């Protein structure tokens, strides 16, 4: 067996919500028999953006805010990989928010786990877009629901590990089924700068406990999320999903091959190259 | 060839954007190409969809040329502004065909020797043909008459140019053309007719640099492209959209340049050859990711088709003012390669090399184009597809990995290049990161490790200089006067070199094709000259400063700078050099 890197220990503070995220992700990998070499974990910048160092997979550390386009490039080039993008709320809701919008719209089969702690932790405690003062102003779930292409929107919590593992499994399965972009926000407190465990306790409502809740209804999901927010509570669980076809699956369905599998020897397509040259012939 | 035949013909068609200037030059271009002429075609447009002064320029020459000619032999002007703008460049024995639909020609500033033919094109077209659009075919009727081209030959070219139109539309255009011929034949005062040569030449390609760069990328195995529209680089994206499907190329139009470059980066990590293309403002946005590719050691090819800056600048005008940004931009020290092609053929060749070099050295490779190289069409020899050989560098597959006792993604090696297994390869699990890290990819700020890693990355360039494209040089090695320029300057410099050599001036030139790292041959060239004219399109003499920083003798460097958005003409540049030399 070739010796290669071994996952390191997390840099997180004791009690950090991100431990719960990593544990749930590893448990989901195990549950789904995910092969480490077929998995790529890409991370943004910040405390959340170190998770790739602590799991056994191919890992990539992206630029701040750019984890989604990088993950999209990976998935489009090699759709057979399980592509997991992770990052914090600063990474995904502030500097990288434009890419989040377009990832919903493009619907490429990336799993995106956004660890929301309402704070910039690694830079020691500045407000993020979801900081308590601005909490009503920015809700990634509502943002996702407002974009017609979105196909999987869920929210979990580090404080609810069983539900979190279930949501991660569902997100990976959504991507594997070729249905597209799976967005999972995890309420993952920063115990040092914004300990929201007590603040968030009792405010989370699992949509599975709402009688008649239909995750395939966008308007129903929007109403529920909106009404709970108005009551200063959060919807959790699998909030919205649709059986769409992800962009990488559309590519394959159109008869094109995964670009990572192509034989690119120019000799194989010499006649095509010559035809193009003929178009320019004078 | 007869003595009175034109060996070098420059035609300008100008009016308001949307007048169809490009159509007339493309029909005439088709005709000249069939007569064996080489072509150089450019346009001068405003940054708007329709309207604004727009000109198409076409040079037909028996010798291959890489720039516009000095003077305009025939001007087809659809309005007075077109004449005013072209007046200073009109050849003394030139012809102006003027559209009098909106009033008579103001002849102020025009030499008496210029032949003027006034035609009420618009009204003509509306009266007899009911559509203003036909004025292009009408003008081609007049133009072909002056050039003494017989009717059959002209109609043949017209048909070829409109081959995608329905037959009734083609017939309507031929009727318009006939009206033009008739108008000319009934002119009370016939101008002297010009004669074209008719020579044999091998088949060439008429292609732009943007198209050629995309073509080269595909030929070199490029299969992923992400871009964001920006003038004057958009054609690279459009080309891969148009031709990519038969090669199974993944093409994505991203939400911005940040997404485009990061998508390309992501695809590149999977081992797919990936590219993005942009212009100055977009390239500025991509800086952070280029630094990231340099640190994380990811093969990435970025095309920067430069336009006049700073900021939004003049989007449709040419410049070479991103040299500093391409060579020195972005945070931190990291190895990068910047290649600067000198024409469409070079664009193809260097795109192939860039795509290979990125794989070989696992670093960002930047292709430095400029608007003129990117968008002007030139006849070039067919690309040598057989010469395209793919280089894979130190990619390792699953079988090779199994034989290794250890796989360290950032292994410190003699040549600085580490083995590389892409995601999906069993046993190659590893971390790719822009953080400083140890050989395993784990984050490290250990001082010794840091030094070793920085040195390792730099070694990729230092130990592989022999892989980098050599410059294009001509002239007497002992000549004391040198010309040096990159990109769009090549065509002009070649012509200046020919003219001055023909006058007995001992002169040589160099077009460095590897802009960074600066090769020894470049500095040897500058320092072998008593005076070397460094010709560039920017105000800050960015290229000259680059050379000075790498050891060029300051005393010998003479900068010739232009930053008005217009390319140098060979005559203009010759005059400047002769003036400088006279003062020595």
Interface residues (C-beta under 8 A of the other chain):
Chain A: X1 X2 X3 X4 X5 X6 X8 X35 X36 X37 X38 X39 X40 X42 X50 X52 X53 X56 X57 X58 X59 X60 X61 X62 X63 X65 X66 X68 X69 X70 X71 X72 X73 X74 X75 X76 X77 X78 X80 X81 X98 X99 X101 X102 X251 X256 X257 X259 X260 X262 X264 X265 X266 X269 X270 X272 X273 X274 X276 X277 X280 X281 X282
Chain B: X29 X30 X33 X39 X203 X204 X205 X206 X207 X211 X215 X218 X219 X220 X221 X223 X224 X226 X243 X245 X246 X247 X248 X249 X250 X252 X254 X255 X256 X258 X259 X260 X262 X263 X264 X265 X266 X267 X268 X269 X270 X271 X272 X273 X274 X288 X289 X292 X296 X379 X382 X383 X385 X388 X390 X401 X402 X404 X405 X406 X407 X408 X409 X422 X423 X424 X425 X426 X427 X428 X429 X430 X431 X432 X433 X434 X435 X440 X441 X442 X443
